[in-house]
Amino acid sequence: MDLTQGARYRTEARTITETDIVGFAGLSGDFTPIHTDAEFARTTPYGERTAHGPLVLSVVIGLATRLGIFGERVIGLRNIGWDFSGGVRIGDTIHGEVEIAGIRPSSKPGRAVGTFAFRVLNQREETVQTGQMIVVLKDG
C-alpha cells in the first residue's frame, strides 16, 4: 500500500468482549474495578464494565495494521498521543478511521517519519477515542 499524505481509511469492525477485558486485565495487571467488577461498575455513570482505554487503542491499531498501512515498513514507534472521550462497553463494536497526516524524510538515510491520525468509533458512530501515532518507517 502506498502511503499518500491525506489518504483516509476505515478499518474493519470488531466487537469488544468480556474475554478481551479479562485477558487485558491479566496481561497488564490492571484490575481497576470499572473494568473487572460488575457490581462496582453498576454504580458508575456507564452502569456496567468498560474496556480499558489502552485495550481499545491496541485493538484499533491492530485493525489498522490489517489494512496494510504498517507491516514490514515499520521500524519503530516514536510517539503516541491519545484522548479517551467515551467508554467502550462489553458488546460494543468499534472501528477506526485512519488518516495519513504526514510523511517526511528522517534525518537517518533510508528512513521516513509517518504521522497517523486515528478516530475510534462505536456502532452508533460515536467517537470514543482520538489519537495520533508517529512511526519510523523504511523509506521507499
Backbone hydrogen bonds, N-H to C=O, Kabsch-Sander energy under -0.5 kcal/mol:
donor,donor_aa,acceptor,acceptor_aa,energy
4,T,2,D,-0.9
5,Q,3,L,-0.5
6,G,100,I,-3.7
7,A,4,T,-2.4
9,Y,98,V,-2.8
11,T,96,G,-2.9
14,R,94,I,-2.4
16,I,92,D,-3.0
21,I,17,T,-1.7
22,V,18,E,-2.8
23,G,19,T,-2.7
24,F,20,D,-2.5
25,A,21,I,-2.4
26,G,22,V,-2.2
27,L,23,G,-2.5
28,S,24,F,-3.0
29,G,25,A,-2.3
31,F,29,G,-1.0
35,H,32,T,-2.1
36,T,32,T,-1.4
37,D,33,P,-2.5
38,A,36,T,-0.6
41,A,37,D,-2.9
42,R,38,A,-1.4
43,T,39,E,-0.5
43,T,40,F,-2.0
44,T,41,A,-1.6
47,G,41,A,-0.6
47,G,44,T,-1.0
50,T,34,I,-1.8
51,A,88,V,-3.6
56,V,52,H,-1.8
57,L,53,G,-2.4
58,S,54,P,-2.4
59,V,55,L,-2.4
60,V,56,V,-2.5
61,I,57,L,-2.1
62,G,58,S,-2.2
63,L,59,V,-2.5
64,A,60,V,-2.2
65,T,61,I,-2.2
66,R,62,G,-1.6
67,L,63,L,-0.5
67,L,64,A,-1.2
68,G,65,T,-1.7
69,I,64,A,-1.0
73,R,70,F,-1.3
74,V,71,G,-1.6
75,I,136,V,-3.1
76,G,136,V,-1.5
78,R,134,I,-3.0
79,N,134,I,-1.7
81,G,132,Q,-2.6
83,D,130,T,-3.4
85,S,83,D,-0.7
85,S,128,V,-1.4
86,G,128,V,-1.9
89,R,87,G,-0.5
90,I,49,R,-0.9
91,G,16,I,-3.2
92,D,89,R,-2.3
94,I,14,R,-2.8
94,I,92,D,-0.5
95,H,121,L,-2.0
97,E,119,R,-2.7
98,V,9,Y,-2.8
99,E,117,A,-2.6
100,I,7,A,-2.6
101,A,99,E,-1.3
101,A,115,T,-1.6
102,G,115,T,-1.5
104,R,113,V,-2.1
106,S,111,R,-2.2
111,R,108,K,-1.3
112,A,137,L,-2.5
113,V,104,R,-3.3
114,G,112,A,-0.5
114,G,135,V,-3.0
115,T,102,G,-3.2
116,F,114,G,-0.5
116,F,133,M,-2.8
117,A,99,E,-2.7
118,F,131,G,-3.4
119,R,97,E,-1.9
120,V,129,Q,-3.1
121,L,95,H,-2.6
122,N,126,E,-2.0
125,E,122,N,-2.1
128,V,120,V,-2.9
129,Q,120,V,-1.3
130,T,83,D,-2.0
131,G,118,F,-2.1
132,Q,81,G,-2.9
133,M,116,F,-2.6
134,I,79,N,-3.0
135,V,114,G,-2.8
135,V,133,M,-0.5
136,V,76,G,-3.0
137,L,112,A,-3.3
138,K,73,R,-2.8
139,D,110,G,-2.9
